[in-house]
Structure formats: structure tokens, C-alpha cells
């Protein structure tokens, strides 16, 4: 909902089936902006299956500890940078190719998770934070599309951007914590899992990512002036 008031202020709020009503505040303060856009960021990351699958791939590949913390942080820094550039109008990229690129980033992690007979350390093994940061630049452009639909409050754009990123980071940390707890619970079970079970997540991620990539690429071709599929 976007409401332009006579005093020049504009109010934006997301209405849902669970919360279909909104009371227009007498004056929207900084705390209101922080709470509102933080919640939007938190709900967006938890509802963005493709972004969560990328974070899941990072967790499975890096496997906990400070190394995982730095990797997820680098991903956050990357997507925060391009999100700000896109929302402020410095970068203009069509959304459909970006969505296809996000699917491809998940596929790349799935390839790293797949078994290989003679695996030599590569850049992802040595510097996972670097790869996560680079792919974070791509995911930030995807977040920008979602934020553009909501809009930003005039005069509070930096604060709204900051709150949105905080919400995304909080959602990521909650998701990472849940995944780590589930993995710890599975390992603690008195069950001897077959060796092939360890490869199921990688193949599952790769299958879903490949489907999304070709589906989104096909949807973007007409917009790029190529023959439609």
C-alpha cells in the first residue's frame, strides 16, 4: 500500500491476508522505519527459497565454525552492496536474467558438493568467502527487485536500506542455525547411513537449480530480443 499525504509525506506498508489492515501513523519515526523494513527483509529471505538454498549449499560445503561465519558474512556484504547500488539507481539490470543467474549460483555450489574421485583443492575450497561474496553481488540485485515493489520512504532511504539488510541477515542466521541443529541431530542418531546419503543434498540442489536456470533463462529470452522458446 502506498499513500501520499497532503503534507508531502508518503507511507508504504505491506498488507497480507493475515494482516489486511493498517493504521496510518501521525508521523512515521525512525523506529517505525527500522521495524517495518527489518520485518520486510526478514520475511523476504525466509520466503525466498532460491536464496535459502544457496545459503544451505554454503553450510553443507563449508561445514560450520568461523570459516562458515566469514563465508555467510561475505555473502551478506556482497548482496548489501549491489542492493544499495540498484535501489539508489546506480545499477540497472533486467530482473529475469538476474533470477537465472541466481539459479546458476546454486548449481555451482551443487557441483562442488557432488562426489569426485580425485578432488584437488580449488578456489572454493581455499577461499569460500570470496566466492560467496561474488555470488552475493548477484543475489543483491535479486533482493533489489523485491524491495522496489515495496518502495522506500522519502527522507529515510539509508535507514530503510540498513533495516532491510539487517532483516535479511537475521533471517539468514536463523536459517543457518536451524540447518546446523538438524545436521547435528541427524549425526547424533544411532543409525549407520549408507555412503550415498551424503550425496543426496548436492544432487537435489543441482536438479532444482538446473530446472530453475533453464526455466528463468527461457522466460528472459524474449525480453533480450532473442527468439522465444
N, C-alpha and C positions, 0 to 999 in steps of 0.2 A: 504494500500500500504506500503510495506517495501522496502527500498532502502539502499543498502550497498555501501558506497562511498570509493574511493581509499585511503583516508586519515584515514580510520578506523571508521569514523562516520557512524551512521545508522539513517535514517529518516523514521518515521512512520506517516501515515496520513490516515484518513478515507475518502474515496471517496463515494459520493452518486449521485443519479440521478440528484439532484438539483445542486450539486457542483462536477462535474466529472473531474475537472482539479485541479492541484496543482503545484505551483512553488517552486522548491527546493531552500531553503534559502542558502545564502552563509555560514552562521553559525547560527545554531539554538540556540538562547539565552534562558535565564531562563524565560523571559516573554512569549516567544513563547510556551514553555512547559506548563507554567501555563495556558495560554489562550486555548491551544489545548486540554489539558486533563480536564480542567474545563468544557469546552463545551461538551466533550465526556461524562463526568459524568452527566451533566445537561440533555443532550438528552437521556441518558440511563434510568435515573429514570423516566422521563416523558413518555418514551416508554415502560417501564416495568409495565404492567397492574397489575401483581400479587403484586409487591411491593407497588404500589399505593393503591391497595385495602386493604392491611394491614394497611397502614397509615390512610386510610379512616375509617377503623374499630377503630383505636385508637382515632380518632377525635370524632366519634359517641359515643364511650364508655366513654371517659374522659371529653368531653364537655368543651373545652376552658379554658382560664386562665393560670396561672403559672403552674398548675398541668399538663396541656397538653404540655406546653413548655418543662418541665422537662422530660416528657414521650417521646416526639419526640427526644429530645437531647440524652436520654439514648439509644434509638434505633440507633441513628447515631453513638454513641460511640461504641456500640456493633458491628455494621457491619463494622466500620472502623478498629477495632482490627483484626477481622478474615480476612478481605480483605487484610490487610498488611501481616499477617502471611501466607496466601495462596499464594499471589503474590511473596513473598520473598522465598517461598519454604519450610517453616517450617511445613506447614499442607498440606496434600494431601488427598482429599476426592473426590470420583466419583461425577460428576455433576448431574446425573439423580436422585439419592436418595436425594440430597440436594433440587432439584426442588420440589420433592414430599413433603419434609419437610416444604418448604415454603408454599405450598398449605395447609398443615395441620395447620400451624400457623394462617392462615386466618380463617380456620374453627374454631379454638379455640376462636378467637375473636367473630365470629358469634354466637357461643354457649353462650358467655357472653351477647350478645345483645338480645338473644331470651327471651321472657317473661317467668317468673316462678312465680307460685302462692305464694310461701314463699321463698323469696330470702334473704339468710344470707350473710353478707359481707365475701368475700373470699380474697385470696392474690391479685387477680387482682384489686379488689375494694380498698384495702388498699395500695398496692404498685404497681400501674400500670407501673411505671418507671422500676421496677425490671423485670417484665415480658417482657416489650418492649426491654430492654437491652439484655435479654437472647435470645429472638427471633431474635434480631438484629445480634447476633453471627451467626445464621443460614443464614440470608439474606446476610451477608457479603461474605459468601462462594459462594453465587449465583452471587454477583457482581464480584467476582474474575474470574469467568468463562468468563464474558463479557470482562473484562479488559485483560485477557490472549489472547483473539482473536486479540486485538489491539496491544499488546506488550508494553513494557516500554523502554524509551530511556536510553542507557547505560550512566552512569555517572550522570543521573538526576532522578534516581528511586524514592528517597524520595520526591523530589519536584513534580514529576508526580503523585505519590500516594496522596499527600496532595491536589493537584489541583483537582484530580478526586473526592476525598471526598468532597471538597468544592462545586463542581458542583452538586453532589448528594444532599448535604444539601440544596443548593439553590433551586433545583427543588422541594424538599420536602416542603420547606417553601412556595413556590409559590402555590403548590397544596393545602396545608393546608389553606392558605389564601383564595383561590378560594372556597373551601368547606365551610369555615366559612361564607363567603359572601352569598353563595347560601342558607345556612341554615337560616341566618338572614333574607334574602329576603322572604323565604317561610314562616317563622314565622310572618313576617310583613303583609302578605296577609290577607285581611278581609274574610278569609274562615275558617269555623269550620271543621277541618279534622276529619274523623272517627278515633276512637282509634286504629283500626287495621293498619292504615297507618304507625304508628310509628314502627311497627314490620317488615315492608317490607324490609328495608335495611339489617337487620340481616338475614332474611330468604334468601334474594337474595345472600348475601355474602356466606352463608353456602352452598347453592346449587352449586354455581360456584366453591367454594373451594373443595367441596367433589368430583365434577366431575374431577377437575384438579388432585386431590390427587390420585384417582384410575387410571386415565389415565397415570400419570407420574410414579406411582408405577409399573404398568404393563410394561411400557417401560424400567424400571430399572431391572426387574427380570432376564431377560436373562444375563445381564451383571454381576449379582451377582451369577450366576451359578444355578439359580432356573429354573424350567420348565417355558417356555414362556406361556403367556395367549393368 
